[in-house]
Amino acid sequence: METFHKLFGSLLGFVYHCFDRIVIQGYLPLLTRPAHIVHFFRDVHGVSPLTKDVLAKRTQEYQQWVEAFARNHRIPIEWPDAEALKTKKLKKEDYVRPYGQRMARQKRFGVYFIFKSLEQGPMFGIRVPKYPTDDPAYRIVTRQRSPYTHYYFYIRDEVLGPFVLCVGSFLPFQSTYYLNGHHIIAGDLQRRGVRVRTDDNAFLWTTNLEALQAAADRLDPEVIRQRLEYWTLVLGPKFSKKDRTAINLRRAYSLNQVEYCRNFVFRRHFPIHKIFERSCELGVFRLTADVITQIFGVRKHKRLRGKLHTMLEKLDHGHHVLRIYCKSLVARTYEKFGTFLRVEVCVNRLKDLGLNKGLEQLPALRENAVLQAFALTPDAYSLTQLRYDVRKLRAHGLLQREGRSYSYRLTDKGIKVAAMFVLFQKRVCGPLANTLFHHRPTKTATLPAKIEAAYHKADVAIQNVIDLLAA
């Protein structure tokens, strides 16, 4: 990071880091197992035997409530038309954005759109035993996954900003919350009177950089929990006072996916693409498995779960993304809007970082894991590893010791090998990676500019000099 500031500090506007996408799962701990369901209906409600119709009745009651809620508050509720969205090349977020912008102009908060979707989700299946039992009301209850209706509530909250709440309409009524850290920070800054200019999910300008970073560091899981519980109480399935007295129906929240990003906002557009290209050239060929495990602080062994590689991907809309995979962790680097570079880490399984998945782990994830992900700490590259590397280089005749001191220098063979790797990187690896950005010209392509022609002419002349020296 310090080296980057030394090289490009004059071109940078500012740098900040914060949480980006946060996916939280909410569930009722005492309604997640078959035994809980049997106790809820048989002991609390006195329903016996337990049948599919009993569970379906709870689903129908909630679906009718959602329809009535949308009708009474004049909120549009629709099934997404996949063909229409595909024809207009729109995502669901793009389709509902005008409704959210209208609510923002009116300075109102609440639900502004509801999407219905048929998706796979957890539920409970009930079947009669194959053989007769002593209890005629005995039923086999199993937890399974089946398709049923999910409701996506698009909400504008005064603290969390715009976010999405997905609620399954079948027991155990699992809920999923899709938040964005930039929206939470923007609302905090607005309440404190700090002016910012945003584009999508990024800050491009601010009057107070210290306040921006302080707001990013203030993200409190307890505040998030309070707002999620409020909206779940308003929009989630309804339970009577009798139900809540008999069973603790307090929801628990776990982190399903977290993205933490570091953003480099430049003063001008011209250096961004070139810096990103050069980063990809170096990353594709130098981020080997050993380096990746050092970055993420994991040990490489045969039982390592998940991927362990680097990939440069070109998306449909023409942008390139450098992805680094390690187990279920993904690091991404990309440029956006020709304005800033972003380096982000996506955590899909907190156990890979030695953390629990509870919502209260959010500060620990920021302080102890993600902020140190791209720093080569002594724990990542120990003195033992350094000694091992030195012994291997000496064994191959690439290093030799200076007398009795602990200093080493390259041998003649080491100098030749080092020069070979430098030339290989410059003349082979770099151009190969660069072809992913600049495609080979076709017969109908326009003639190159004068400066481009001069560059290729100079490159050919340098190659001729190298060939003569080699001869």
HELIX and SHEET records of a PDB file:
HELIX    1   1 GLU A    2  PHE A    8  1                                   7    
HELIX    2   2 PRO A   29  LEU A   31  5                                   3    
HELIX    3   3 PRO A   34  VAL A   38  1                                   5    
HELIX    4   4 HIS A   39  VAL A   44  3                                   6    
HELIX    5   5 LYS A   52  ASN A   72  1                                  21    
HELIX    6   6 ALA A   82  LYS A   88  1                                   7    
HELIX    7   7 LYS A   92  ARG A  105  1                                  14    
HELIX    8   8 GLY A  181  ARG A  191  1                                  11    
HELIX    9   9 LEU A  209  ASP A  217  1                                   9    
HELIX   10  10 PRO A  221  LEU A  235  1                                  15    
HELIX   11  11 LYS A  241  ALA A  246  1                                   6    
HELIX   12  12 PHE A  270  ARG A  286  1                                  17    
HELIX   13  13 ALA A  289  PHE A  296  1                                   8    
HELIX   14  14 LEU A  350  LEU A  353  5                                   4    
HELIX   15  15 LEU A  359  GLN A  361  5                                   3    
HELIX   16  16 LEU A  362  ALA A  364  1                                   3    
HELIX   17  17 LEU A  365  VAL A  370  3                                   6    
HELIX   18  18 LEU A  383  ALA A  395  1                                  13    
HELIX   19  19 ASP A  412  PHE A  424  1                                  13    
HELIX   20  20 GLN A  425  CYS A  429  3                                   5    
HELIX   21  21 GLY A  430  ASN A  434  1                                   5    
HELIX   22  22 LYS A  450  ALA A  470  1                                  21    
SHEET    1   A11 ILE A  77  GLU A  78  0                                        
SHEET    2   A11 GLY A 110  ARG A 127  1                                        
SHEET    3   A11 ILE A 140  ASP A 157 -1                                        
SHEET    4   A11 GLY A 161  GLY A 168 -1                                        
SHEET    5   A11 SER A 175  ASN A 180 -1                                        
SHEET    6   A11 LEU A  12  TYR A  27 -1                                        
SHEET    7   A11 ALA A 252  PHE A 266 -1                                        
SHEET    8   A11 PHE A 340  VAL A 347 -1                                        
SHEET    9   A11 LEU A 329  LYS A 336 -1                                        
SHEET   10   A11 HIS A 320  LYS A 327 -1                                        
SHEET   11   A11 LYS A 307  LYS A 314 -1                                        
SHEET    1   B 2 VAL A 196  THR A 198  0                                        
SHEET    2   B 2 PHE A 203  THR A 206 -1                                        
SHEET    1   C 2 LEU A 399  ARG A 401  0                                        
SHEET    2   C 2 TYR A 408  LEU A 410 -1                                        
END                                                                             
